[in-house]
Amino acid sequence: MSKQPKAPQTQQQLNHRADALNKNTGTSGTNPVNAKAQGNRGKQLNPNQR
């Protein structure tokens, strides 16, 4: 019973991970993948919402 080796990540998976970490500071738009990755984090951290 040995572990099966993990398949290497595809380029699409690597791009998605990079997008999730990149918030596009200094640009006029937002990164929708990053926005979804952050979710409602801001609301949870806001002391006025507690």
N, C-alpha and C positions, 0 to 999 in steps of 0.2 A: 504494500500500500504506500506508494510514493506519491508525492504531490505532482500534479500536472504543471508543466511550466506555463506561465502566463504568456498569452500571445502579445506581441508588441503592439503598442497603440497605433492606430491609423493616423494619417495626417489630419483628418477631420477632427479626431478626438484631441489631438495636440493643439489644433487651432482653437477649438472650443475652450480648452483649459486656459490658453493664453488670453482669449477674449474675456473670460470670466474674471481674470486677475487684472485686466487692463481697464482703467476707468476713463481713458481718453482725456486727461486733463489738458487744458490749453486748446481744445478744439471747440467748435461751435455746436457740436452735437453730443449725443450720449451714446453709450454702448449698450444696446438692449440686452445683450447676454450678461453683461456686468450688472445691469439694473435688476435682472431676474435673480442673479446669484446672490445679490445683497438682500433681496426680499424686503421685509419690513423692519430691517435692522435699525434704521434711523428712529422709527417710532418706538421700538423697544428700548433704545438707549436714551430717549428724550425724558428728562426727569418730570416734565409737566404731564406726561401720559401715565405716570405710575399712580 
